[in-house]
Amino acid sequence: MDRFEVSGGKKLSGSIVPQGAKNEALQILSAVLLTPEEVRIENIPDILDVNLLIELLSDIGVRVNRIDRHTAVFKADAINIDYLNSAAFRQKSGRLRGSVMLAGPLLARFKKAFIPKPGGDKIGRRRLDTHIIGFEKLGARFDYHPEDGFFHLDATQLKGCYMLLDEPSVTGTANIVMAAVMAKGTTTIYNAACEPYLQQLCKMLNRMGAKISGISSNLLIIEGVDYLGGTSHRMLPDMIEVGSFIGLAAMTQSRIEIKGAGIEHLGIIPEKFRQLGIRMEFQGDDIIIPSQEMYEIQSFLDGSVLTISDHPWPGFTPDLLSIVLVVATQARGSVLIHQKMFESRLFFVDKLIDMGAQIILCDPHRAAVIGLGREQKLRGITMSSPDIRAGVSLLIAALSAEGKSTIQNIEQIDRGYQYIDQRLIAIGADIKRI
């Protein structure tokens, strides 16, 4: 198992380009199953989760022409439905939570699908109820087979309907949308997710011939069509990487330029980092974070302690709360981090406490961070990466700490960040992959 050895305390300098959006990729790649025609996708992130999904598509029978590591042409004109019920598919798809996204397009086009028990991060309960209930309302039947951990879904005819989602799940909304685009009649989805990833998917489907209105709102109206054709699509820059690099610059007192950051799609993310006292400049679509010796956490207007919490879009994404928490440890001032959506995502703070951070874990969802104002630097330790986002947070902490840190289980980081060690070494980081 690989690990990173990090020598911290060095200022970084230079420019870095964010990868294509991981969370968008899992939806967009699944959508190629909706048509027998060619679909060209650009700016694909070269990461474990995405590459595993591309492998799955190839195993199912999708012809994949990888022009380079970030561009590929897909043609799903010879799908082997029987493979979906094989032990090989169960084993591979069970390793990747994103494989659940195959269910919607498979139901729409082939009238059957298999959903594995969720894999991926160990960050707490991640329900499939929104997906399954949505499919049922469209007319699908499902049976859970405990012996193989699979949901078996069948739908002789999907029919449009009105549905109010129990939660604005991004993957749940995307899956239901992909099932509904070829259903008979009109489907109305209220309390739908409206993240940029979902907007990108809907725009791509419309270019393929779908009829989706209400894009960017929480009320989607989908008129079913009989056939979808090919298209081309370019993925957005990964907003989570952009936020990670903003935090990295602040923690290491570095001047970093983020090229092609997709500023118009970042929503409230820059403002949340400004609340931590981090300065940044926008030049075109680039973000420049100047070197700051000190940054100070703002308080609310009434003087009370700042709280940063996650919320469905256009609120603050939960994927960046780990980064914000780490960055706050070296700020001047205090902040309460409230992780509402996942009950195990803050459990990595014990590593930060071992490094010298002052954090009170109030409960599984809340952590109070008392910023040290750089009066006491973090110190290097040996630690393990529990999930993708916590792993990068610990890497940022290690790069700012005094001495050497060892980060184990870095496969979790590789699942979401492409060539992260090489890209950071290029701007001055001291990282060795062992």
PEQUIBEL-V161107 format. One record per pair of residues at least 24 apart in sequence whose C-alpha atoms are under 7 Angstrom apart, sorted by the first residue. I is the first residue (numbers start at 0). J is the second residue. Records with the same first field share a line. If there is no record, write none. Layout:
I=J + J
This chain:
0=408
1=407 + 408 + 409 + 432 + 433
2=405 + 406 + 407 + 408 + 409 + 432 + 433
3=405 + 406 + 407 + 430 + 431 + 432 + 433
4=403 + 404 + 405 + 406 + 430 + 431 + 432
5=397 + 398 + 403 + 404 + 405 + 429 + 430 + 431
6=398 + 402 + 403 + 404 + 429 + 430
7=397 + 398 + 399 + 400 + 401 + 402 + 403
8=251 + 398 + 399 + 400 + 401
9=251 + 428
10=251 + 252 + 253
11=251 + 253 + 254 + 426 + 427 + 428
12=253 + 254 + 255 + 426 + 427
13=254 + 255 + 256 + 426
14=255 + 256 + 257 + 258
15=256 + 257 + 258
16=257 + 258 + 259
17=236 + 237 + 240 + 241 + 260
18=44 + 236 + 237
19=43 + 44 + 234 + 235 + 236 + 237
20=44 + 234 + 235 + 236 + 237 + 238
21=237 + 415
22=196
23=196 + 234
24=49
25=49 + 97
26=100 + 173 + 200
27=200
29=100 + 101
30=104
31=73 + 75
32=75 + 104 + 105
33=104 + 108 + 227
34=75 + 227 + 228 + 229
35=74 + 75 + 76
36=74 + 75 + 76 + 228 + 229
37=72 + 73 + 74 + 229 + 230
38=72 + 73 + 74 + 229 + 230 + 231
39=71 + 72 + 73 + 230 + 231 + 232
40=70 + 71 + 72 + 231 + 232 + 233
41=69 + 70 + 71 + 232 + 233 + 234
42=69 + 70 + 233 + 234
43=69 + 70 + 234
44=69 + 417
45=69 + 417
46=413 + 414 + 415 + 416 + 417
47=413 + 414
48=95 + 414 + 415
52=98
83=113
89=115
93=117 + 118
94=118 + 119
95=119
100=170 + 174
102=174
103=174 + 175 + 177 + 178
104=177 + 178
106=154 + 178
107=178 + 179 + 181 + 182
110=153 + 154 + 155
111=152 + 153 + 154
112=151 + 152 + 153
113=149 + 150 + 151 + 152
114=149 + 150 + 151
115=148 + 149 + 150
116=148 + 149
120=386
121=385 + 386
122=341 + 342 + 343 + 344
123=341 + 342 + 343
124=341
129=164 + 165 + 171
130=171 + 174 + 175
133=175
134=175
136=160
157=182 + 183
158=182 + 183 + 184
159=183 + 184 + 185 + 186
160=185 + 186 + 187
161=186 + 187 + 188
162=187 + 188 + 189
163=188 + 189 + 190
164=189 + 190 + 191
166=190
167=191 + 192 + 311
168=192
169=197
173=197
179=221 + 223
180=209 + 221 + 222 + 223 + 224
181=223 + 224 + 225
182=223 + 224
183=223
184=222 + 223
185=221 + 222 + 223
186=220 + 221 + 222
187=219 + 220 + 221
188=218 + 219 + 220
189=217 + 218 + 219
190=217 + 218
191=217 + 218 + 219
192=217
193=217 + 312
194=312
195=264
203=232
206=230
235=261
236=260 + 261
238=265
239=318 + 319
242=319
243=322
245=288
246=322 + 326
247=395
248=288
249=277 + 291
250=326 + 329 + 399
251=398 + 399
252=290 + 291 + 292
253=289 + 290
254=288 + 289 + 290
255=287 + 288 + 289
256=285 + 286 + 287 + 288
257=285 + 286 + 287
258=285 + 286
259=284 + 285
260=284 + 285 + 286
266=313
267=314 + 315
268=315
275=327
293=330 + 372
294=330 + 331
295=330 + 331 + 332
296=330 + 331 + 332 + 333
304=333 + 334
305=334 + 335
306=334 + 335 + 336
307=335 + 336 + 337
308=336 + 337 + 338
309=338 + 339
318=388
321=388 + 389 + 392
322=392
325=392 + 396
327=368 + 370
328=356 + 357 + 368 + 369 + 370 + 371
329=370 + 371 + 372 + 373
330=370 + 371 + 372
331=370 + 371 + 372
332=369 + 370
333=368 + 369 + 370
334=367 + 368 + 369
335=365 + 366 + 367 + 368
336=365 + 366 + 367
337=364 + 365 + 366
338=364 + 365
339=364
347=389
350=382
354=378 + 379 + 380
376=400 + 401
377=401
378=402
379=403 + 404
380=404 + 405
381=405 + 406
382=406 + 407
383=407 + 408
384=408 + 409 + 411
386=411
387=411 + 412 + 414 + 415
